[in-house]
Amino acid sequence: MAHKDEPGFAVWITGLPASGKSVLTAALVRQLRELASEPVVLESDALRKVFPQEATYDQRDREYFYGALAFIGQTLTQQGIPVIFDATANRRSYRDRARLAIRPFIEVYVDSPLEVCIQRDPKGIYRKAREEKTNTVPGLGAAYEPPENPDVVVHGDREDVNEAAGRIVQVLKEKGYVVPR
C-alpha cells in the first residue's frame, strides 16, 4: 500500500466497450500487487451504479460522470494511492481533463477492431444498439475518439494480456511512478 509521502499515479485504460479493458485491468492489478503497490480500480460500470439513477449516457451526463470520476481519481492519487481507470471515456476531452488534474498519469489505449468488440459483447450493448434500443454505444451510435498519443497501445484482439500488463508496468517503472521494493 502506498503511503501519503509516496506519490500516487493514475493509469487510464480506454478503448471501445468489450475491447479488453477489464481483463487488462485485472492483469495490471495482479502485477502491481507483486511490486507491493495496491491500486484502486475506478471501473465506470460499477461507479455508474452509485451515481443518480436518472444519469444517462447523453453528452451532458457523460461530461458530469467523467468529471466526477477524474475528481475521485485526483483525490485518491493526492493521498498516495495508485488509481487505475477502467473506463471507455469515449471523448478525448474526458481523459485530457483527468490528465491535467492528475500527475503522474499515463493513458493506455486498448485497440480492438469494432467487429471483435461486437462479437464479444458480454453486456449485450452492441446488440441493443443494432436493435435500435439505444444510440449511445461508442463505436456505433456515439463517437469514440482514440487517444492521439497514448503512453501504451495494447492490441486487445491478439496480444497476451499478461505481456501487455507487463509493458504498462515497465512504462510506470521507467517514468519512476512504480518503484519495486
VENBEL-V649396 format. One record per pair of residues at least 24 apart in sequence whose C-alpha atoms are under 8 Angstrom apart, sorted by the first residue. I is the first residue (numbers start at 1). J is the second residue. D is the distance in whole Angstrom. If there is no record, write none. Layout:
i=I j=J d=D
i=I j=J d=D
This chain:
i=1 j=36 d=6
i=1 j=37 d=5
i=1 j=38 d=5
i=1 j=39 d=8
i=1 j=81 d=8
i=2 j=37 d=6
i=2 j=38 d=7
i=2 j=80 d=6
i=2 j=81 d=6
i=2 j=82 d=7
i=3 j=79 d=7
i=3 j=80 d=5
i=3 j=81 d=7
i=4 j=78 d=8
i=4 j=79 d=5
i=4 j=80 d=5
i=4 j=81 d=8
i=5 j=80 d=7
i=6 j=80 d=5
i=7 j=77 d=7
i=7 j=78 d=7
i=7 j=79 d=7
i=7 j=80 d=5
i=7 j=81 d=7
i=7 j=177 d=8
i=8 j=76 d=7
i=8 j=77 d=4
i=8 j=78 d=6
i=8 j=79 d=7
i=8 j=80 d=4
i=8 j=81 d=5
i=8 j=82 d=5
i=8 j=83 d=7
i=8 j=104 d=7
i=8 j=177 d=8
i=9 j=77 d=6
i=9 j=80 d=8
i=9 j=81 d=7
i=9 j=82 d=5
i=9 j=83 d=6
i=9 j=102 d=8
i=9 j=103 d=7
i=9 j=104 d=5
i=9 j=105 d=6
i=9 j=177 d=6
i=10 j=73 d=7
i=10 j=77 d=7
i=10 j=82 d=6
i=10 j=83 d=5
i=10 j=84 d=6
i=10 j=85 d=7
i=10 j=102 d=7
i=10 j=103 d=7
i=10 j=104 d=6
i=10 j=105 d=5
i=10 j=106 d=6
i=11 j=83 d=6
i=11 j=84 d=5
i=11 j=85 d=6
i=11 j=105 d=6
i=11 j=106 d=5
i=11 j=107 d=6
i=11 j=108 d=7
i=12 j=84 d=6
i=12 j=85 d=5
i=12 j=86 d=7
i=12 j=87 d=7
i=12 j=95 d=8
i=12 j=105 d=8
i=12 j=106 d=6
i=12 j=107 d=5
i=12 j=108 d=6
i=13 j=84 d=7
i=13 j=85 d=6
i=13 j=86 d=5
i=13 j=87 d=6
i=13 j=88 d=7
i=13 j=107 d=6
i=13 j=108 d=5
i=13 j=109 d=6
i=13 j=110 d=7
i=14 j=86 d=7
i=14 j=87 d=6
i=14 j=88 d=5
i=14 j=89 d=7
i=14 j=107 d=8
i=14 j=108 d=6
i=14 j=109 d=5
i=14 j=110 d=6
i=14 j=146 d=8
i=15 j=87 d=8
i=15 j=88 d=5
i=15 j=90 d=8
i=15 j=109 d=6
i=15 j=110 d=5
i=15 j=111 d=6
i=15 j=112 d=8
i=15 j=146 d=7
i=16 j=88 d=6
i=16 j=90 d=8
i=16 j=110 d=8
i=16 j=111 d=8
i=16 j=112 d=7
i=16 j=114 d=7
i=16 j=117 d=7
i=16 j=138 d=6
i=16 j=139 d=7
i=16 j=144 d=7
i=17 j=88 d=6
i=17 j=117 d=7
i=17 j=121 d=8
i=17 j=137 d=8
i=17 j=138 d=7
i=18 j=117 d=5
i=18 j=118 d=7
i=18 j=120 d=6
i=18 j=121 d=6
i=18 j=122 d=7
i=19 j=110 d=6
i=19 j=111 d=7
i=19 j=112 d=5
i=19 j=113 d=8
i=19 j=116 d=8
i=19 j=117 d=5
i=19 j=156 d=6
i=19 j=157 d=7
i=20 j=110 d=7
i=20 j=112 d=8
i=20 j=156 d=5
i=20 j=157 d=8
i=21 j=86 d=6
i=21 j=87 d=8
i=21 j=110 d=6
i=21 j=156 d=8
i=22 j=86 d=6
i=23 j=161 d=7
i=24 j=161 d=6
i=24 j=162 d=8
i=24 j=164 d=7
i=24 j=165 d=6
i=25 j=84 d=7
i=25 j=86 d=7
i=25 j=165 d=8
i=27 j=161 d=7
i=27 j=162 d=6
i=27 j=165 d=6
i=28 j=162 d=8
i=28 j=165 d=5
i=28 j=166 d=7
i=28 j=168 d=8
i=28 j=169 d=7
i=31 j=165 d=7
i=31 j=166 d=7
i=31 j=169 d=8
i=32 j=169 d=7
i=35 j=179 d=8
i=35 j=180 d=5
i=35 j=181 d=7
i=36 j=180 d=7
i=36 j=181 d=7
i=37 j=82 d=7
i=37 j=178 d=8
i=38 j=81 d=7
i=38 j=82 d=7
i=39 j=81 d=6
i=39 j=82 d=5
i=39 j=83 d=5
i=39 j=84 d=7
i=40 j=81 d=7
i=40 j=82 d=6
i=40 j=83 d=5
i=40 j=84 d=6
i=41 j=83 d=6
i=41 j=84 d=5
i=41 j=85 d=6
i=41 j=86 d=7
i=42 j=69 d=8
i=42 j=73 d=8
i=42 j=83 d=7
i=42 j=84 d=6
i=42 j=85 d=5
i=42 j=86 d=6
i=42 j=87 d=8
i=43 j=85 d=6
i=43 j=86 d=5
i=43 j=87 d=6
i=44 j=85 d=8
i=44 j=86 d=6
i=44 j=87 d=5
i=44 j=88 d=8
i=45 j=87 d=8
i=57 j=136 d=6
i=58 j=136 d=7
i=63 j=94 d=7
i=66 j=94 d=6
i=67 j=94 d=7
i=67 j=97 d=8
i=67 j=98 d=8
i=70 j=97 d=7
i=70 j=98 d=5
i=70 j=101 d=8
i=71 j=98 d=8
i=71 j=101 d=8
i=73 j=102 d=8
i=74 j=98 d=8
i=74 j=101 d=6
i=74 j=102 d=5
i=77 j=102 d=7
i=90 j=138 d=6
i=90 j=143 d=7
i=90 j=144 d=5
i=90 j=145 d=6
i=90 j=146 d=8
i=91 j=143 d=8
i=91 j=144 d=6
i=91 j=145 d=5
i=91 j=146 d=8
i=92 j=145 d=6
i=92 j=146 d=7
i=92 j=147 d=6
i=104 j=177 d=7
i=106 j=150 d=8
i=106 j=151 d=6
i=107 j=147 d=8
i=107 j=150 d=5
i=107 j=151 d=5
i=107 j=152 d=7
i=108 j=150 d=6
i=108 j=151 d=6
i=108 j=152 d=5
i=108 j=153 d=6
i=108 j=154 d=7
i=108 j=168 d=8
i=109 j=146 d=7
i=109 j=147 d=7
i=109 j=150 d=6
i=109 j=152 d=6
i=109 j=153 d=5
i=109 j=154 d=6
i=110 j=153 d=6
i=110 j=154 d=5
i=110 j=155 d=6
i=110 j=156 d=6
i=111 j=153 d=7
i=111 j=154 d=6
i=111 j=155 d=5
i=111 j=156 d=6
i=111 j=157 d=8
i=112 j=155 d=6
i=112 j=156 d=5
i=112 j=157 d=5
i=113 j=157 d=7
i=114 j=139 d=7
i=116 j=157 d=7
